[in-house]
């Protein structure tokens, strides 16, 4: 599993995950949409921590800078 999520992308995903968790667990806790927001937050958190996004892989996208010093 090669990293395909860059640093800025990871930070943005982490912030989005925090917002989605808050909405899912506090604002919409008693509604079905709360579960969806919480799951989406978990996925965003996981991809930000691991640095790999399966959807990016399928679409051939990478926001990670390639090291040029070899």
N, C-alpha and C positions, 0 to 999 in steps of 0.2 A: 504494500500500500504506500504509494509515493504521495507526499504532501502536494496538494494543489490549491491550497488556500493561503494567501499572503497575509502579512502582519496586519495591515490596515483592515482587510476583510475579516480577520479573526476578531479584532477589537470591536468592529461594528456588529458582528454576529453575537458577541458576548453581551453587548449593550441591548441588542434586540431581544436576546434570550431573557435578560433580566426583566424587561418591560412585559414580554409575553407571559412570563411566570407570574408577575404581579397581577396582570389583568386576569389571567386564568384562575389563580388561587384566591384572589381577594375581591375583584370587581364582579366577575361572572362566575363565582364559585357555585352558585345554585342553578346554573343553566348548562345545557349540553355544550354550548360554545366554549365554556370554561375548560372543559376537558381537551378540546381541540387546541385552544391557545396554550395550554400547559404542555401538550405533546409537541407542538411546534416549537415552544421554548426549549424543551428538552433536546430536540434535534439540533436546534441552533447552538445550544450550549455544547453538545457533543462534538459537532463539527468545528466549533471554535477551539476547543481544547485539543482535539486530535489533529486538526490541520488538514483533514481530508473531507471532501464533499463528493458523495456518489453521483449526484446530479451533475456537478461540474465534470466529472469523469465521463459520463454518458454524452454530454454535449461537447466535450473536447476543450473545456475552458480551464485556464489556470491563472490565478492572480498572484502566484508566487514568483518572485524574482529568481532568475536562474543565476547561480554563482558563475562568474566569468574567470575567476582566478583558479587556474589548474596548474 
